[in-house]
Amino acid sequence: MFVYKCKMCGGNLEISHNVGIYECEHCGTKQTLSRSDDPEIINLYNRANHYRINSDFDKAMSVYEKILNADPEDSEAYWSIVLCRYGIDYVEDSKTHKRIPTINRTQVTPVTADEDYKSALKYADEDRRKVYKQEASVIEEIQKNILEISNKEKPFDVFICYKETDENGKRTMDSTLAQDIYYQLTEQGHKVFFSRITLEDKSGTAYEPYIFSALNSARVMIAIGTKPGYLESAWVRNEWSRFLTLMKKDSTKVLIPCYRDMEAYDLPDELSLLPSYDMGKIGFIQDLIRGISKILIDDSKRDKPSEIKSQPSETDVIVELKRQFKVALEMEVWETAGELADKILELDPRNAEAYLYKIWVTYEAKNIDELFDSIINNYNYYHSKTITVTVVEPDRQHILDMAKRYTVKSYLKEREIEELYSTKPVVYEYSSCDPETSYKDMMVSFKKKFIHVMEFAEGNLKIWMEKAQNDFSERVKARLEDDKNKVELEIERIKENYKKNLKKIDEQAENLHKQALEEVRKDYDECCDRMAHAKTAQEYDSIAVDLDKVKDYFDTEKLVAVCKKKAKHRNIISGIFFSIVSILYLVFDPMPISAIYENCDNFVTGVLYIALPIIAYMALVSVLALLKIIDWGLVGYIVFVFLFSVVCNGVLFFFTFPDQWVSVILFNKIPQAIIGYILLRVIIEIAD
């Protein structure tokens, strides 16, 4: 699976296999993709497209160039560089809702004449080539319209570059300072491009033709910044970086950085070498106006290119020493190379190249690439600090949801499931430094190291040093970006491991849930089997208690109700039948009846002798039945009847038959109780 970022809208393009042309499902735009299936290259494309979509065209172009270093025949990288060079941004048409290109960095050269465009066509297959030609045709038509409009515009003397609004949409201090400068320069008779005023009558139209015209015609650009981030913002950088490009072609153009509430080294690296003004100093604006006026008015006194004095030629001795130095450098004889550099400086203390040699020797580097790598690798990250990042907090909601989902009453508790997930927050410690601070410090360090080189360099060496400084700046940014990416990748890896571990624990919880359900099923089947063979109320009560553990399973609630009902019936039936049988014993037992008649004075007393034990007996049996303790089994009934006989009839037998009392209990009452119980059980079984 390849995941690209759409270069039109920035949405994710999930592609199962490598394709040349793909239609974005988010914006519906057909677009070309790289032929590479290398995840690292795809990641570089996504990063570059992110920069380009956010109008950071310079950063995007540098990433595309890295891709070309890895694969010089990648047509998509060449085409993407063209998009950056012309500042192409794809915006949604309000009527058709299609993505159409807009130009933010107009060039005089037509797109179809661009060398990178030609390279894109050269290395592209037929399908990609067709799309490139179609898009180039559209862009070139827009380019012609912009140039047509810009050619009609009057030239400007000064272009003021600044950030109009902050992140909250409020006007910045940069804007108010720029307006003051605008009025001051206008009073001096200069034509000034200040977007807030110059473009106010262009509302509803594209600004690019007017910005392009102003950038190309203006002799001076003033870049204003009260915060480093403002000068680095996409549109501000877009303006001053375009002006710097124009300066390389036209040496008469001048860019003046103006800063406030920060230091000079807070300026972007490309601007930090230029003469700048501190807007916080008294008299700043007068100095600025006077300097600009001198540049604009005093053109006639500038040296013509042909009149510039040539640099004096070096002596043969210095030339020979430089040759020897290069041999020593190639052979890596660092001590000798250092001595040769010192000899050159003894002869010419202003020899910039010799100062450069000494720096090479210090870092034992044979070329500029090794030198820059050594400087960066040996940089003392004294701003670095150990940072502890809480990468993963345990997903408490997920844990609670899983505990609730897999809980099985009486078998698997929520606490047991939560203990599976008893993980602490996952933290990651790494040494880091503030990228912005480190970048500034490294650039300051660079300037200190090369201060004499930059001070004395002239001609080609000066141009080379400016390029070298830009290269060093890009290397530092890339290094800090790589460090940042490494941390982000490690954090992503930790997060991914946590997700995998969470998934494993989810599986464990699910297995425990299955085991608990299996135990529930077994216990349910066992209760059903016991229920089928139960006879007594005590057995039914026991089954009901066990079934209550699996209350939510299948029809357990119904079975619990059945068990309780049968237990209740058993108790009631047992009590009733036992009461009836026992009463019959009392009523029809000839021995107590004869004893009553023989010993009672009258009929009423005799009836009371018989009725009172019966009533007492019935009341006692009813209470025991309600308390669910009447179903005692065979031994229980025998003991109960025996004790009752002793209580109810023992006194009569004792007075009536004092000599036969023991024999009556043993040979009359106990056999009666046994026979009665057997009869009672037979009746209950028949009733069931």
Secondary structure, 3 states (H helix, E strand, C coil): CEEEECCCCCCEEEECCCCCEEECCCCCCEEECCCCCCHHHHHHHHHHHHHHHCCCHHHHHHHHHHHHHHCCCCHHHHHHHHHHHCCEEEEECCCCCCEEEEECCCCCCCHHHCHHHHHHHHHCCHHHHHHHHHHHHHHHHHHHHHHHHHHCCCCCCEEEECCCECCCCCECHHHHHHHHHHHHHHHCCCCEECHHHHCHHHCCCCCHHHHHHHHHHCCEEEEEECCHHHHHCHHHHHHHHHHHHHHHHCCCCEEEEEECCCCHHHCCHHHHCCCCEECCCCCHHHHHHHHHHHHHHCHHHCCCHHHCCCCCCCCHHHHHHHHHHHHHHHHCCHHHHHHHHHHHHHHCCCCHHHHHHHHHHHCCCCCHHHHHHHHHHCCCCCCCEEEEEEEECCCHHHHHHHHHHHCECCCECHHHHHHHCCCCCEEEEEEECCHHHHHHHHHHHHHHHCHHHHHHCCHHHHHHHHHHHHHHHHHHHHHHHHHHHHHHHHHHHHHHHHHHHHHHHHHHHHHHHHHHHHHHHHHHHHHHHHHHHCCCHHHHHHHHHHHHHCCCCCCHHHHHHHHHHHHHHHHHHHHHHHHHHHHHHHHHCHHHHHHHHHHCCCHHHHHHHHHHHHHHHHHHHHHHHHCCCCCCHHHHHHHHHHHHHHHHHHHHHHHHCCCCHHHHHHHHHHHHHHHHHHHHHHHHHHHC
